[in-house]
């Protein structure tokens, strides 16, 4: 019996020491101690091997600075950086310039965030809408604001009458560059 008690004490001491060492090594390897900023969402992930997501591609485009500013003002950077897939009909800076003077500036104000979210949501579809699969007369429900309509004229594809000028695949979906801002009806 004395040997059993000694053996149990030894095992208890061994287990408690092992657990303590395991906890210390775990603490050393936690993200908080590894320099990883846990407050940064998916949009903050940077690496040299992955394909860029929708926000990263748009941010790198000199033709989409207004769109990127609008996405930031609406607080949608994290949403459009997530896994998706998403299809974004991305108006160029020139498309925003076609709007009446002061429209963009007004929408970028904090009190207009809801309106901006609706407009940007009307440019976003949850899923991949590859241009090869878009057919004349198709309609798609967008994140906000209702449906968009696809039309075809020869080799050209249009969304609500705005020509799709380019298609860019991303890691989390597709960007279709368009020359107009789509406004919900």
GUNUGU-741019 format. One line per field, with one value per atom (N, C-alpha, C): y, x, z; residue number from 1; residue in three letters; atom name. Coordinates in steps of 0.001 Angstrom, whole numbers, plus 500000, padded with zeros to 6 digits. Example, Ala and Ser with C-alpha at 12.3 -4.5 7.8 and 13.67 -1.06 7.14 Angstrom:
BEGIN
yy: 494310|495500|496700|497750|498940|500030;
xx: 513190|512300|513200|512850|513670|512900;
zz: 507800|507800|507800|507080|507140|507870;
num: 1|1|1|2|2|2;
residu: ALA|ALA|ALA|SER|SER|SER;
atome: N|CA|C|N|CA|C;
//
This chain:
BEGIN
yy: 498818|500000|501246|501180|502322|502605|501528|501703|502299|501944|502477|503969|504381|505803|506582|506029|506701|506818|505745|505762|506814|506907|507912|509331|509557|510882|511237|510277|510505|510843|510076|510325|511690|512047|513352|514483|514346|515351|515431|514276|514223|514888|514552|515108|516613|517086|518527|519284|518725|519359|519363|518288|518195|519197|519310|520269|521694|521993|523334|523661|522735|522957|523099|522311|522409|523768|524259|525576|526684|526582|527608|527608|526445|526415|526877|526598|527075|528591|529178|530633|531270|530634|531200|531208|530309|530185|530757|531478|532054|533232|533504|534638|535950|536130|537383|537571|536478|536566|536400|536150|535925|537143|538253|539464|539542|538591|538603|539537|540445|541385|540757|540308|539641|540599|541887|542853|543138|542611|542813|541660|541976|540947|540379|539683|539022|540004|541262|542253|542575|542271|542585|541484|540352|539243|539590|539499|539821|538631|538192|537183|537309|536640|536762|535603|534632|533459|533359|533916|533815|534838|534499|535464|536544|537782|538870|538732|539251|539223|540461|540581|541675|543044|543243|544546|544831|543833|544032|544362|543692|543984|545396|545749|547095|548165|547908|548882|549119|548133|548260|548928|549182|549765|551281|551987|553449|553904|553010|553353|553120|552634|552328|552977|554095|554762|555276|555747|556224|555061|553949|552759|552279|552238|551789|552745|554040|555018|554789|554478|554226|552943|551898|550633|550856|551654|551967|552782|553803|554665|553887|552874|552068|550970|550799|549766|548359|548216|546920|546231|546764|546173|544735|544503|543149|542210|542645|541798|541363|542305|541974|541318|541192|540489|539047|538713|537359|536366|535111|534007|534104|534630|534728|533361|533145|533987|535138|536209|537390|537767|538388|539050|540522|541362|542806|543471|544245|545083|546400|546628|547700|548903|549978|551193|551830|552352|553064|554458|555123|556523|557370|557108|557852|557651|556458|556190|557063|557184|558040|559508|559879|561268|561649|560672|560936|561345|561050|561400|562922|563444|564896|565367|566577|567154|567058|566645|566556|565246|564395|563136|562232|562007|561112|561663|562936|563555|563431|563627|563503|562080|561099|559704|559244|559898|559498|560036|560875|561415|560322|560323|559284|559131|560228|560144|559485|559292|558655|557210|556672|555322|554286|554355|553412|553473|554691|554854|554286|554549|554055|552529|551937|550471|549900|550539|550058|550131|551232|551380|550358|550212|549232|547800|547554|546242|545915|546949|546757|546398|546564|546187|544834|544164|542941|541784|540662|539425|538367|537586|536505|535279|534966|533863|534324|533384|533694|533822|534987|535197|535336|534205|534230|534766|535587|536248|535241|534114|533085|532478|532559|531950|532945|534227|535238|535188|535123|535013|536197|536528|537626|537401|538416|538365|537838|537326|536841|537988|537683|538645|537999|538811|538320|539235|538617|539372|539775|541048|541567|541616|541899|541938|542939|544127|545147|545687|546140|546951|546260|544982|544346|543598|543556|542730|543581|542936|543514|542640|543223|542481|542442|541271|541055|541128|541838|541845|541562|540991|540668|541336|541913|542483|542039|541018|540451|539818|540206|539679|540481|541529|542406|542012|542147|541837|543112|543337|544542|544159|544974|544839|546142|546032|547215|548261|547819|548723|549195|548884|549290|548137|548422|547374|546882|545568|544977|545134|545989|546357|545371|544733|543771|542870|541683|540724|540296|540380|540056|539006|537801|536805|537160|536904|537154|535882|535899|534718|534470|535487|535311|535708|535657|535944|536567|537420|538030|539511|540296|541715|541902|542495|542922|544440|544980|546433|546993|548039|548659|550169|550791|552215|553105|552558|553345|552881|553776|553410|552894|551715|551137|551694|552212|552768|551898|551513|550678|551385|550621|551208|551041;
xx: 500829|500000|500874|501975|502887|503477|503794|504352|503295|502047|500972|500797|500841|500703|501890|503101|504290|504183|503709|503569|502538|501425|500402|500928|501678|502264|503246|504055|505020|504289|503242|502489|501790|501255|500607|501595|502765|503814|504246|504400|504818|503770|502478|501394|501289|501352|501233|502407|503598|504761|504624|504138|503966|502931|501843|500795|501308|502075|502621|503539|504408|505307|504536|503486|502682|502001|501466|500828|501821|503027|504032|504430|504590|504984|503833|502590|501443|501383|501633|501618|502664|503787|504851|504468|503580|503231|501861|501241|499937|500092|499046|499117|499431|498942|499204|500701|501412|502845|503682|503035|503787|503810|503254|503266|502103|501150|499993|498947|498429|497412|496044|495403|494112|492969|493190|492123|491974|492861|492788|492002|491021|490207|490865|490064|490544|491224|490754|491334|492780|493198|494557|495555|495087|495993|496857|498149|499092|500030|500160|501164|501531|502584|503083|502671|501916|501598|500127|499236|497808|497404|496364|495804|495088|495110|494441|492914|492263|490806|490241|488936|488260|488758|488834|489252|490713|491562|492975|493163|492420|492512|492023|490870|490320|491245|491833|492745|493990|494388|495578|495279|494012|493612|493494|494201|494105|492739|492011|490700|489545|489859|488794|489000|489693|489949|488667|487723|486450|485659|485626|484926|485531|486844|487518|487208|487211|486864|485425|484532|483135|483003|483727|483695|484199|485252|485783|484773|484179|483223|481984|481608|480433|480764|482041|482445|482340|482547|482373|483684|484811|486102|486189|485848|485929|484975|483762|482778|483258|483791|484237|485619|486249|487526|487344|486153|485890|485827|485663|485789|484870|483673|482768|482216|481977|482366|481386|481920|481146|481403|480410|480593|480325|481284|481129|481162|480130|480105|480730|481966|482804|482854|482141|482202|483594|484036|485321|485163|486287|486248|485442|485617|484892|483382|482965|481542|481002|481766|481339|481328|482226|482277|481032|480311|479085|477917|478029|476953|476902|475760|475659|476701|477179|478199|477761|478679|478432|477822|477394|476747|477706|478881|479842|480259|480580|480996|479906|478664|477540|477376|477551|477405|478520|479669|480794|480681|479680|479479|478923|479327|478879|477360|476643|475182|474524|475267|474739|475229|475808|476377|475349|474122|473079|472786|472689|472461|473628|474833|476032|476078|475739|475683|474696|473532|472525|473026|473662|474173|475267|476206|477275|476735|475733|475101|474396|473942|473300|474330|475598|476682|477285|476727|477322|476328|476808|476027|476788|476072|476715|476739|477935|478146|479005|479416|480229|479338|479333|478626|479686|480118|481130|480499|481244|480709|480269|480952|480594|479222|478766|477488|476339|476635|475583|474828|473514|472672|471725|471360|470438|469121|468697|467426|467511|468664|468777|468664|468098|468023|468614|469295|469921|469586|469244|468994|470329|470479|471719|471624|472739|472760|471729|471678|470680|470076|468870|468315|467604|467437|466667|467491|466950|467532|468263|469277|469923|469532|469599|469228|470410|470658|471736|471164|471864|471528|472794|472585|473699|473433|474489|474426|475692|475572|476755|477657|478927|479894|479918|479119|479147|478064|478421|477494|477262|476007|475617|474866|475044|474278|473502|472179|471306|471722|472136|472511|473946|474698|476107|476994|477842|478689|479726|479903|480979|482250|483155|484362|485505|485554|486614|486123|486702|486397|487700|487748|488972|488648|489211|489006|489843|489295|490003|489920|490595|490578|489216|488383|487072|485914|486145|485063|485527|484667|484888|484563|485376|485072|484734|483572|483216|483311|484231|484409|483321|482636|481566|481791|481166|481364|480282|479381|478309|478083|477546|477118|475701|475453|474119|473333|472171|471352|470121|469866|468688|467417|466477|465208|464140;
zz: 500000|500000|500000|500747|500814|499436|498685|497342|496399|496568|495722|495957|497219|497544|496989|497118|496576|495056|494421|492964|492545|493245|492931|493132|494203|494423|493311|492920|491853|490541|490213|488980|489030|490197|490339|490110|490682|490510|489047|488418|487014|486112|486336|485513|485713|486941|487173|486569|486635|486019|484506|483929|482476|481991|482736|482349|482418|483464|483602|482439|482057|480922|479616|479451|478230|478145|479281|479280|478968|479507|479232|477766|477154|475750|474868|475268|474509|474550|475721|475843|474953|474819|473992|472526|472118|470707|470367|471265|470969|470025|469211|468296|468996|470219|470928|471178|471344|471598|470334|469208|467977|467068|467496|466684|465716|465759|464883|465468|464655|465105|464882|465965|465847|465568|465659|465390|463898|463088|461646|461044|460221|459594|458353|457583|456368|455430|455418|454515|454858|456068|456494|456232|455716|455446|454245|454440|453366|453177|451974|451656|450185|449818|448446|447556|448101|447301|446922|447713|447420|446370|445629|444685|445483|445006|445737|445679|446726|446766|446053|446049|445335|445799|447104|447632|447266|447358|447029|445551|444680|443244|442960|443517|443296|443852|445014|445639|444800|444041|443202|441856|441576|440291|440391|439530|439512|438979|438320|437768|438749|439952|440908|442278|442320|443606|444254|443454|444008|444579|443872|444365|445677|445754|446976|448134|447863|448902|449386|448462|448825|449653|449275|450016|451447|451584|452924|453723|453110|453813|454247|453467|453805|454810|455119|456071|455512|454204|453545|453174|453609|453251|453742|454995|455544|454822|454579|453904|452530|451755|450397|450359|451514|451606|452042|452526|452998|451850|452193|451237|450025|450203|449066|448688|447405|446279|446053|445503|445160|443706|443107|441823|442076|441717|441901|440529|440243|439049|439487|439069|439600|438669|439025|438210|438286|437174|437126|437715|437928|438375|437388|436088|435059|435190|435619|435831|436962|438040|439154|438739|437831|437354|436554|436020|435259|436161|437454|438380|438564|438950|439182|440200|440007|440890|442349|443205|444642|445105|444180|444558|445323|444779|445421|446781|446823|448082|449134|448707|449634|450162|449279|449694|450621|450557|451400|452826|453089|454439|455351|456618|457554|457650|457556|457673|456461|455385|454173|454020|455089|455036|454560|455048|454643|453154|452611|451173|450371|450846|450173|450205|451350|451453|450442|450304|449352|447920|447571|446205|445929|446855|446661|446675|447512|447538|446246|445546|444242|443166|443474|442563|442927|443947|444476|444456|443931|443888|444682|445475|446219|445312|444816|443890|442734|441901|440719|439493|438892|437626|436535|436016|434959|433681|433002|431805|430744|430658|429670|429936|431179|431538|431567|431414|431418|430091|430188|429000|428906|427692|427437|428180|428903|429618|431045|431454|432831|433818|434977|436076|437315|438126|439341|440506|441641|442877|443474|443702|444261|445792|446447|447907|448424|447857|448211|446925|447013|445944|444822|444855|443808|442784|441570|440514|439489|438882|437703|436509|435317|434110|433152|432623|431658|430253|429371|427949|427158|425987|425087|423746|423192|421845|421139|420310|419665|420709|420706|421676|422976|423054|424227|425227|426505|427592|428394|428760|429485|430756|431777|433013|433179|433199|433246|432211|431047|429961|429986|431027|431120|430652|429686|429126|430140|430168|430963|430131|430623|429881|430074|431227|431539|432653|432713|433775|434410|435748|436484|437538|437405|438465|439693|440875|442131|442979|444118|444974|445603|445681|446306|445389|444090|443161|441870|441341|440023|440096|439413|439221|437745|437488|436133|436137|435379|435289|434376|434866|434095|434025|433041|432811|433386|434181|434787|436227|437029|438377|438267|438814|438788|439977|439712|440790|440987|442246|442519|442089|441584|441112|442142;
num: 1|1|1|2|2|2|3|3|3|4|4|4|5|5|5|6|6|6|7|7|7|8|8|8|9|9|9|10|10|10|11|11|11|12|12|12|13|13|13|14|14|14|15|15|15|16|16|16|17|17|17|18|18|18|19|19|19|20|20|20|21|21|21|22|22|22|23|23|23|24|24|24|25|25|25|26|26|26|27|27|27|28|28|28|29|29|29|30|30|30|31|31|31|32|32|32|33|33|33|34|34|34|35|35|35|36|36|36|37|37|37|38|38|38|39|39|39|40|40|40|41|41|41|42|42|42|43|43|43|44|44|44|45|45|45|46|46|46|47|47|47|48|48|48|49|49|49|50|50|50|51|51|51|52|52|52|53|53|53|54|54|54|55|55|55|56|56|56|57|57|57|58|58|58|59|59|59|60|60|60|61|61|61|62|62|62|63|63|63|64|64|64|65|65|65|66|66|66|67|67|67|68|68|68|69|69|69|70|70|70|71|71|71|72|72|72|73|73|73|74|74|74|75|75|75|76|76|76|77|77|77|78|78|78|79|79|79|80|80|80|81|81|81|82|82|82|83|83|83|84|84|84|85|85|85|86|86|86|87|87|87|88|88|88|89|89|89|90|90|90|91|91|91|92|92|92|93|93|93|94|94|94|95|95|95|96|96|96|97|97|97|98|98|98|99|99|99|100|100|100|101|101|101|102|102|102|103|103|103|104|104|104|105|105|105|106|106|106|107|107|107|108|108|108|109|109|109|110|110|110|111|111|111|112|112|112|113|113|113|114|114|114|115|115|115|116|116|116|117|117|117|118|118|118|119|119|119|120|120|120|121|121|121|122|122|122|123|123|123|124|124|124|125|125|125|126|126|126|127|127|127|128|128|128|129|129|129|130|130|130|131|131|131|132|132|132|133|133|133|134|134|134|135|135|135|136|136|136|137|137|137|138|138|138|139|139|139|140|140|140|141|141|141|142|142|142|143|143|143|144|144|144|145|145|145|146|146|146|147|147|147|148|148|148|149|149|149|150|150|150|151|151|151|152|152|152|153|153|153|154|154|154|155|155|155|156|156|156|157|157|157|158|158|158|159|159|159|160|160|160|161|161|161|162|162|162|163|163|163|164|164|164|165|165|165|166|166|166|167|167|167|168|168|168|169|169|169|170|170|170|171|171|171|172|172|172|173|173|173|174|174|174|175|175|175|176|176|176|177|177|177|178|178|178|179|179|179|180|180|180|181|181|181|182|182|182|183|183|183|184|184|184|185|185|185;
residu: UNK|UNK|UNK|UNK|UNK|UNK|UNK|UNK|UNK|UNK|UNK|UNK|UNK|UNK|UNK|UNK|UNK|UNK|UNK|UNK|UNK|UNK|UNK|UNK|UNK|UNK|UNK|UNK|UNK|UNK|UNK|UNK|UNK|UNK|UNK|UNK|UNK|UNK|UNK|UNK|UNK|UNK|UNK|UNK|UNK|UNK|UNK|UNK|UNK|UNK|UNK|UNK|UNK|UNK|UNK|UNK|UNK|UNK|UNK|UNK|UNK|UNK|UNK|UNK|UNK|UNK|UNK|UNK|UNK|UNK|UNK|UNK|UNK|UNK|UNK|UNK|UNK|UNK|UNK|UNK|UNK|UNK|UNK|UNK|UNK|UNK|UNK|UNK|UNK|UNK|UNK|UNK|UNK|UNK|UNK|UNK|UNK|UNK|UNK|UNK|UNK|UNK|UNK|UNK|UNK|UNK|UNK|UNK|UNK|UNK|UNK|UNK|UNK|UNK|UNK|UNK|UNK|UNK|UNK|UNK|UNK|UNK|UNK|UNK|UNK|UNK|UNK|UNK|UNK|UNK|UNK|UNK|UNK|UNK|UNK|UNK|UNK|UNK|UNK|UNK|UNK|UNK|UNK|UNK|UNK|UNK|UNK|UNK|UNK|UNK|UNK|UNK|UNK|UNK|UNK|UNK|UNK|UNK|UNK|UNK|UNK|UNK|UNK|UNK|UNK|UNK|UNK|UNK|UNK|UNK|UNK|UNK|UNK|UNK|UNK|UNK|UNK|UNK|UNK|UNK|UNK|UNK|UNK|UNK|UNK|UNK|UNK|UNK|UNK|UNK|UNK|UNK|UNK|UNK|UNK|UNK|UNK|UNK|UNK|UNK|UNK|UNK|UNK|UNK|UNK|UNK|UNK|UNK|UNK|UNK|UNK|UNK|UNK|UNK|UNK|UNK|UNK|UNK|UNK|UNK|UNK|UNK|UNK|UNK|UNK|UNK|UNK|UNK|UNK|UNK|UNK|UNK|UNK|UNK|UNK|UNK|UNK|UNK|UNK|UNK|UNK|UNK|UNK|UNK|UNK|UNK|UNK|UNK|UNK|UNK|UNK|UNK|UNK|UNK|UNK|UNK|UNK|UNK|UNK|UNK|UNK|UNK|UNK|UNK|UNK|UNK|UNK|UNK|UNK|UNK|UNK|UNK|UNK|UNK|UNK|UNK|UNK|UNK|UNK|UNK|UNK|UNK|UNK|UNK|UNK|UNK|UNK|UNK|UNK|UNK|UNK|UNK|UNK|UNK|UNK|UNK|UNK|UNK|UNK|UNK|UNK|UNK|UNK|UNK|UNK|UNK|UNK|UNK|UNK|UNK|UNK|UNK|UNK|UNK|UNK|UNK|UNK|UNK|UNK|UNK|UNK|UNK|UNK|UNK|UNK|UNK|UNK|UNK|UNK|UNK|UNK|UNK|UNK|UNK|UNK|UNK|UNK|UNK|UNK|UNK|UNK|UNK|UNK|UNK|UNK|UNK|UNK|UNK|UNK|UNK|UNK|UNK|UNK|UNK|UNK|UNK|UNK|UNK|UNK|UNK|UNK|UNK|UNK|UNK|UNK|UNK|UNK|UNK|UNK|UNK|UNK|UNK|UNK|UNK|UNK|UNK|UNK|UNK|UNK|UNK|UNK|UNK|UNK|UNK|UNK|UNK|UNK|UNK|UNK|UNK|UNK|UNK|UNK|UNK|UNK|UNK|UNK|UNK|UNK|UNK|UNK|UNK|UNK|UNK|UNK|UNK|UNK|UNK|UNK|UNK|UNK|UNK|UNK|UNK|UNK|UNK|UNK|UNK|UNK|UNK|UNK|UNK|UNK|UNK|UNK|UNK|UNK|UNK|UNK|UNK|UNK|UNK|UNK|UNK|UNK|UNK|UNK|UNK|UNK|UNK|UNK|UNK|UNK|UNK|UNK|UNK|UNK|UNK|UNK|UNK|UNK|UNK|UNK|UNK|UNK|UNK|UNK|UNK|UNK|UNK|UNK|UNK|UNK|UNK|UNK|UNK|UNK|UNK|UNK|UNK|UNK|UNK|UNK|UNK|UNK|UNK|UNK|UNK|UNK|UNK|UNK|UNK|UNK|UNK|UNK|UNK|UNK|UNK|UNK|UNK|UNK|UNK|UNK|UNK|UNK|UNK|UNK|UNK|UNK|UNK|UNK|UNK|UNK|UNK|UNK|UNK|UNK|UNK|UNK|UNK|UNK|UNK|UNK|UNK|UNK|UNK|UNK|UNK|UNK|UNK|UNK|UNK|UNK|UNK|UNK|UNK|UNK|UNK|UNK|UNK|UNK|UNK|UNK|UNK|UNK|UNK|UNK|UNK|UNK|UNK|UNK|UNK|UNK|UNK|UNK|UNK|UNK|UNK|UNK|UNK|UNK|UNK|UNK|UNK|UNK;
atome: N|CA|C|N|CA|C|N|CA|C|N|CA|C|N|CA|C|N|CA|C|N|CA|C|N|CA|C|N|CA|C|N|CA|C|N|CA|C|N|CA|C|N|CA|C|N|CA|C|N|CA|C|N|CA|C|N|CA|C|N|CA|C|N|CA|C|N|CA|C|N|CA|C|N|CA|C|N|CA|C|N|CA|C|N|CA|C|N|CA|C|N|CA|C|N|CA|C|N|CA|C|N|CA|C|N|CA|C|N|CA|C|N|CA|C|N|CA|C|N|CA|C|N|CA|C|N|CA|C|N|CA|C|N|CA|C|N|CA|C|N|CA|C|N|CA|C|N|CA|C|N|CA|C|N|CA|C|N|CA|C|N|CA|C|N|CA|C|N|CA|C|N|CA|C|N|CA|C|N|CA|C|N|CA|C|N|CA|C|N|CA|C|N|CA|C|N|CA|C|N|CA|C|N|CA|C|N|CA|C|N|CA|C|N|CA|C|N|CA|C|N|CA|C|N|CA|C|N|CA|C|N|CA|C|N|CA|C|N|CA|C|N|CA|C|N|CA|C|N|CA|C|N|CA|C|N|CA|C|N|CA|C|N|CA|C|N|CA|C|N|CA|C|N|CA|C|N|CA|C|N|CA|C|N|CA|C|N|CA|C|N|CA|C|N|CA|C|N|CA|C|N|CA|C|N|CA|C|N|CA|C|N|CA|C|N|CA|C|N|CA|C|N|CA|C|N|CA|C|N|CA|C|N|CA|C|N|CA|C|N|CA|C|N|CA|C|N|CA|C|N|CA|C|N|CA|C|N|CA|C|N|CA|C|N|CA|C|N|CA|C|N|CA|C|N|CA|C|N|CA|C|N|CA|C|N|CA|C|N|CA|C|N|CA|C|N|CA|C|N|CA|C|N|CA|C|N|CA|C|N|CA|C|N|CA|C|N|CA|C|N|CA|C|N|CA|C|N|CA|C|N|CA|C|N|CA|C|N|CA|C|N|CA|C|N|CA|C|N|CA|C|N|CA|C|N|CA|C|N|CA|C|N|CA|C|N|CA|C|N|CA|C|N|CA|C|N|CA|C|N|CA|C|N|CA|C|N|CA|C|N|CA|C|N|CA|C|N|CA|C|N|CA|C|N|CA|C|N|CA|C|N|CA|C|N|CA|C|N|CA|C|N|CA|C|N|CA|C|N|CA|C|N|CA|C|N|CA|C|N|CA|C|N|CA|C|N|CA|C|N|CA|C|N|CA|C|N|CA|C|N|CA|C|N|CA|C|N|CA|C|N|CA|C|N|CA|C|N|CA|C|N|CA|C|N|CA|C|N|CA|C|N|CA|C|N|CA|C|N|CA|C|N|CA|C|N|CA|C|N|CA|C|N|CA|C|N|CA|C|N|CA|C|N|CA|C|N|CA|C|N|CA|C|N|CA|C|N|CA|C|N|CA|C|N|CA|C;
//
